[in-house]
Amino acid sequence: MTLDEAIKHAEEVTEKNEKKAKSYPRPDKNVKGSGRKYNDCIECASEHRQLAEWLKELKQLRKQRTGEWRKMSDLPEDEDDRYQCSRCDNVIHYLSKENLYTFNRWCGRCGSDNDRRQVE
């Protein structure tokens, strides 16, 4: 399940439970145990609304932490193997073994997910 699908699902459950709650009688403070189904639906809708909000926040945070590796020059890699993070301008050398994992995905300085899987 993707993040967008999870957000959509949480919003659908919220809407469904809000509609469902309307079909049940509201709690009557004079009658013990009344409105239980109504309260359960409202509580479920509230929890899924909060979940959808958290997932939307996570999506925004992920967008802020993405970048890309930019080649430093037009020279072939055997002459210039430098790449730069688009978020923090961190420069790495692709052919350096200690930078191989970093180059493939995460920037070691800012932690952005540059998601580069292969050298073009």
Backbone as CSV, one residue per row, in Angstrom:
resi,resn,N_x,N_y,N_z,CA_x,CA_y,CA_z,C_x,C_y,C_z
1,MET,0.847,-1.176,0.000,0.000,0.000,0.000,0.895,1.243,0.000
2,THR,0.599,2.166,-0.876,1.375,3.407,-0.933,0.844,4.389,0.100
3,LEU,1.604,5.449,0.321,1.192,6.485,1.265,-0.106,7.148,0.799
4,ASP,-0.216,7.421,-0.492,-1.441,8.030,-1.020,-2.647,7.105,-0.848
5,GLU,-2.440,5.817,-1.052,-3.527,4.859,-0.860,-3.940,4.790,0.609
6,ALA,-2.978,4.857,1.516,-3.283,4.827,2.953,-4.061,6.080,3.367
7,ILE,-3.681,7.225,2.831,-4.403,8.472,3.129,-5.843,8.365,2.622
8,LYS,-5.991,7.899,1.389,-7.325,7.755,0.800,-8.175,6.791,1.623
9,HIS,-7.585,5.676,2.040,-8.317,4.683,2.835,-8.764,5.283,4.174
10,ALA,-7.875,5.989,4.851,-8.225,6.586,6.136,-9.355,7.606,5.971
11,GLU,-9.299,8.386,4.901,-10.364,9.362,4.651,-11.690,8.680,4.323
12,GLU,-11.637,7.569,3.579,-12.857,6.817,3.263,-13.475,6.219,4.518
13,VAL,-12.654,5.672,5.405,-13.165,5.095,6.651,-13.783,6.193,7.517
14,THR,-13.150,7.362,7.543,-13.694,8.496,8.303,-15.084,8.854,7.791
15,GLU,-15.193,9.025,6.492,-16.466,9.400,5.874,-17.539,8.334,6.111
16,LYS,-17.157,7.079,5.937,-18.094,5.966,6.113,-18.631,5.930,7.546
17,ASN,-17.750,6.112,8.518,-18.182,6.049,9.912,-18.998,7.267,10.324
18,GLU,-18.710,8.424,9.733,-19.532,9.603,10.024,-20.949,9.407,9.502
19,LYS,-21.080,8.835,8.299,-22.406,8.560,7.733,-23.121,7.491,8.555
20,LYS,-22.375,6.465,8.933,-22.954,5.364,9.705,-23.462,5.848,11.056
21,ALA,-22.745,6.764,11.672,-23.136,7.284,12.989,-24.494,7.968,12.928
22,LYS,-24.788,8.605,11.793,-26.069,9.309,11.647,-27.258,8.360,11.679
23,SER,-27.024,7.096,11.362,-28.123,6.125,11.350,-28.431,5.563,12.744
24,TYR,-27.594,5.847,13.711,-27.811,5.361,15.073,-28.332,6.484,15.954
25,PRO,-29.102,6.113,16.981,-29.595,7.158,17.898,-28.437,7.733,18.719
26,ARG,-28.543,9.030,18.957,-27.521,9.695,19.775,-27.674,9.270,21.230
27,PRO,-26.588,9.412,21.986,-26.660,9.018,23.402,-27.689,9.855,24.167
28,ASP,-28.391,9.199,25.048,-29.343,9.877,25.938,-28.790,9.733,27.340
29,LYS,-28.479,10.849,27.971,-27.848,10.779,29.297,-28.759,10.168,30.350
30,ASN,-30.049,10.070,30.050,-30.991,9.469,31.007,-31.100,7.954,30.849
31,VAL,-30.546,7.432,29.759,-30.633,5.992,29.502,-29.217,5.420,29.466
32,LYS,-28.957,4.540,30.425,-27.623,3.948,30.515,-27.330,3.074,29.302
33,GLY,-26.148,3.263,28.705,-25.708,2.453,27.572,-26.287,2.881,26.239
34,SER,-27.059,3.946,26.237,-27.638,4.383,24.957,-26.573,5.073,24.103
35,GLY,-26.743,4.972,22.797,-25.844,5.652,21.871,-24.475,5.008,21.737
36,ARG,-24.352,3.770,22.177,-23.048,3.113,22.135,-22.522,2.981,20.706
37,LYS,-23.388,2.533,19.787,-22.954,2.373,18.396,-22.626,3.724,17.777
38,TYR,-23.414,4.732,18.112,-23.141,6.077,17.622,-21.758,6.539,18.087
39,ASN,-21.494,6.377,19.377,-20.197,6.787,19.941,-19.035,6.017,19.325
40,ASP,-19.231,4.717,19.107,-18.173,3.901,18.495,-17.830,4.407,17.086
41,CYS,-18.859,4.735,16.313,-18.628,5.233,14.945,-17.930,6.591,14.960
42,ILE,-18.359,7.462,15.850,-17.754,8.792,15.946,-16.292,8.675,16.373
43,GLU,-16.011,7.789,17.327,-14.639,7.587,17.790,-13.761,7.021,16.669
44,CYS,-14.273,6.055,15.935,-13.518,5.460,14.820,-13.245,6.512,13.742
45,ALA,-14.251,7.311,13.424,-14.081,8.373,12.424,-13.022,9.368,12.877
46,SER,-13.051,9.721,14.137,-12.084,10.674,14.687,-10.660,10.121,14.612
47,GLU,-10.501,8.850,14.956,-9.176,8.227,14.908,-8.648,8.152,13.477
48,HIS,-9.504,7.826,12.528,-9.058,7.745,11.132,-8.792,9.132,10.545
49,ARG,-9.529,10.134,11.000,-9.256,11.500,10.558,-7.861,11.921,11.027
50,GLN,-7.543,11.594,12.283,-6.219,11.913,12.822,-5.131,11.151,12.061
51,LEU,-5.385,9.882,11.767,-4.427,9.082,11.008,-4.176,9.700,9.630
52,ALA,-5.236,10.122,8.949,-5.086,10.753,7.630,-4.239,12.016,7.733
53,GLU,-4.446,12.806,8.778,-3.665,14.026,8.971,-2.188,13.702,9.195
54,TRP,-1.919,12.688,10.003,-0.523,12.290,10.244,0.135,11.801,8.951
55,LEU,-0.596,11.033,8.172,-0.047,10.523,6.914,0.227,11.659,5.932
56,LYS,-0.641,12.655,5.900,-0.413,13.822,5.036,0.824,14.589,5.489
57,GLU,0.991,14.694,6.813,2.182,15.359,7.357,3.451,14.584,6.982
58,LEU,3.397,13.270,7.091,4.532,12.434,6.706,4.861,12.622,5.226
59,LYS,3.833,12.689,4.391,4.044,12.897,2.961,4.761,14.221,2.700
60,GLN,4.357,15.278,3.412,5.007,16.579,3.267,6.468,16.510,3.714
61,LEU,6.727,15.847,4.835,8.093,15.730,5.328,8.971,14.958,4.351
62,ARG,8.421,13.922,3.763,9.183,13.155,2.780,9.515,14.004,1.556
63,LYS,8.575,14.835,1.136,8.831,15.711,-0.017,9.978,16.669,0.281
64,GLN,10.038,17.136,1.520,11.078,18.082,1.904,12.449,17.420,1.971
65,ARG,12.489,16.117,2.144,13.761,15.413,2.314,14.232,14.706,1.054
66,THR,13.680,15.054,-0.075,14.138,14.407,-1.303,15.002,15.360,-2.113
67,GLY,15.908,14.798,-2.822,16.803,15.581,-3.654,17.269,14.714,-4.803
68,GLU,18.379,15.083,-5.369,18.958,14.276,-6.440,20.454,14.505,-6.471
69,TRP,21.162,13.534,-7.002,22.596,13.673,-7.214,22.807,14.337,-8.571
70,ARG,23.527,15.432,-8.582,23.837,16.130,-9.835,25.293,15.903,-10.192
71,LYS,25.528,15.586,-11.440,26.909,15.432,-11.936,27.555,16.809,-11.944
72,MET,28.810,16.871,-11.532,29.502,18.151,-11.398,29.985,18.711,-12.740
73,SER,30.179,17.856,-13.724,30.654,18.335,-15.022,30.167,17.403,-16.116
74,ASP,30.427,17.772,-17.331,30.045,16.947,-18.477,31.130,15.933,-18.849
75,LEU,32.213,15.918,-18.097,33.296,14.977,-18.372,32.852,13.550,-18.084
76,PRO,33.442,12.558,-18.736,33.121,11.162,-18.425,33.526,10.834,-16.979
77,GLU,32.903,9.804,-16.409,33.154,9.472,-15.000,34.596,9.087,-14.703
78,ASP,35.303,8.531,-15.667,36.696,8.179,-15.380,37.564,9.434,-15.243
79,GLU,37.092,10.593,-15.704,37.833,11.843,-15.553,37.289,12.711,-14.416
80,ASP,35.995,12.649,-14.179,35.390,13.439,-13.102,34.214,12.648,-12.521
81,ASP,34.452,12.038,-11.339,33.428,11.196,-10.732,32.665,11.931,-9.623
82,ARG,32.700,13.256,-9.618,32.060,14.018,-8.541,30.565,14.228,-8.815
83,TYR,29.774,14.046,-7.733,28.342,14.319,-7.764,28.020,15.199,-6.562
84,GLN,26.950,16.008,-6.720,26.591,16.958,-5.679,25.119,16.766,-5.305
85,CYS,24.845,16.807,-4.006,23.472,16.708,-3.508,22.743,18.016,-3.827
86,SER,21.544,17.911,-4.364,20.798,19.114,-4.739,20.241,19.862,-3.531
87,ARG,20.196,19.218,-2.364,19.662,19.890,-1.172,20.726,20.639,-0.394
88,CYS,21.892,20.030,-0.191,22.884,20.643,0.697,24.214,20.924,0.004
89,ASP,24.317,20.593,-1.267,25.528,20.802,-2.059,26.714,19.946,-1.610
90,ASN,26.448,18.895,-0.844,27.489,17.953,-0.449,28.063,17.291,-1.704
91,VAL,29.379,17.271,-1.821,30.030,16.664,-2.985,30.630,15.327,-2.581
92,ILE,30.357,14.313,-3.394,30.958,13.002,-3.160,31.626,12.545,-4.446
93,HIS,32.520,11.597,-4.284,33.177,10.961,-5.427,32.589,9.568,-5.551
94,TYR,31.918,9.320,-6.651,31.223,8.061,-6.853,32.165,6.861,-6.800
95,LEU,33.336,6.969,-7.361,34.232,5.819,-7.444,34.916,5.491,-6.119
96,SER,34.764,6.367,-5.133,35.317,6.110,-3.806,34.429,5.082,-3.096
97,LYS,35.013,3.964,-2.649,34.226,2.877,-2.070,33.415,3.312,-0.844
98,GLU,33.923,4.211,-0.014,33.173,4.611,1.186,31.933,5.433,0.824
99,ASN,31.876,5.960,-0.397,30.718,6.741,-0.815,29.729,5.948,-1.655
100,LEU,30.017,4.702,-1.928,29.173,3.921,-2.825,27.747,3.809,-2.301
101,TYR,27.563,3.459,-1.010,26.212,3.349,-0.462,25.528,4.713,-0.457
102,THR,26.249,5.732,-0.018,25.693,7.080,0.023,25.235,7.506,-1.359
103,PHE,26.061,7.247,-2.347,25.734,7.672,-3.700,24.476,6.984,-4.204
104,ASN,24.320,5.731,-3.847,23.169,4.993,-4.335,21.851,5.490,-3.762
105,ARG,21.863,6.128,-2.588,20.587,6.506,-1.988,20.670,7.777,-1.162
106,TRP,21.247,7.719,0.010,21.143,8.798,0.990,22.366,9.715,0.964
107,CYS,22.110,10.988,1.179,23.206,11.940,1.334,23.715,11.839,2.764
108,GLY,25.017,11.704,2.931,25.591,11.559,4.264,25.532,12.829,5.089
109,ARG,25.396,13.978,4.468,25.360,15.239,5.200,23.948,15.614,5.649
110,CYS,23.003,15.719,4.708,21.663,16.207,5.061,20.643,15.084,5.234
111,GLY,20.986,13.868,4.821,20.079,12.735,4.985,18.980,12.653,3.946
112,SER,19.049,13.467,2.899,17.984,13.427,1.905,18.032,12.125,1.101
113,ASP,16.873,11.695,0.690,16.741,10.472,-0.096,16.878,10.858,-1.560
114,ASN,18.044,10.663,-2.117,18.302,11.046,-3.493,17.956,9.933,-4.473
115,ASP,17.719,8.758,-3.949,17.158,7.638,-4.700,17.801,7.428,-6.068
116,ARG,19.092,7.455,-6.126,19.783,7.174,-7.394,20.186,5.699,-7.381
117,ARG,19.683,4.942,-8.304,19.929,3.503,-8.305,21.080,3.093,-9.198
118,GLN,21.355,3.873,-10.216,22.470,3.506,-11.091,23.028,4.754,-11.748
119,VAL,24.263,4.652,-12.138,24.938,5.750,-12.816,24.514,5.721,-14.268
120,GLU,24.141,6.862,-14.803,23.736,6.931,-16.212,24.936,7.156,-17.096
